[in-house]
């Protein structure tokens, strides 16, 4: 079964050309630039410590659940025990990290990324 070429656009339906496409060499040049390195460092200095902290917090919860049943079953008030509070804390931590990352990206990552993108599209 042969594929057919798409029909030519009808008169008046042509689309405007998109942004200029950088070459492979331009991508490599930007990737090796100090500006891109700074963007990468800014991302990593935020993401890696928070990832390690969250995984540690999660594993602590799992280990306590498996090996410290007496502690996790300790009632704090009414039918609320330590396990429930820590479990809900996992959800709260997840949403907190997502909000912090969103804020960090908007303030520190997006402006640097947009500057690199604008320069690449302007040079192409």
Residue, then its C-alpha position, 0 to 999 in steps of 0.5 A: x500500500x503506497x502512501x500518498x503525498x498530502x494535497x497542496x494547501x488550498x488558497x488562503x489556508x497557508x500557514x505562517x512559517x514557524x520559528x527558525x530551526x537551529x542546526x545541530x552544530x548550534x545545539x551543540x554549541x549552546x549545550x557547551x556554553x557557560x549559559x547553558x551550564x549555569x541553567x543546568x547547575x541551577x536546576x540540579x542544585x534544586x532538584x537533586x537535594x530535594x529528591x534525595x530528601x524526599x526519598x529518604x523521608x519516604x524510605x523512613x516512613x516505609x521502614x517505620x511502618x515495617x519495623x516500628x509497628x508499636x511506634x506507628x500505632x501510637x495514638x495521638x488523639x482519638x483514632x489518629x495515630x502516628x502512621x496516619x499523620x506521617x502517611x498524610x505528611x507524605x501527600x503534603x510533602x509531595x504537593x509542597x515540593x511540586x509547588x516549590x519546584x513550580x515557583x523555582x522554575x518560574x523565577x530561575x529556570x524559565x527566564x534563562x531557558x527563554x533567553x537561550x531559546x530566543x537567542x537560538x531562534x534569532x541566530x538560526 
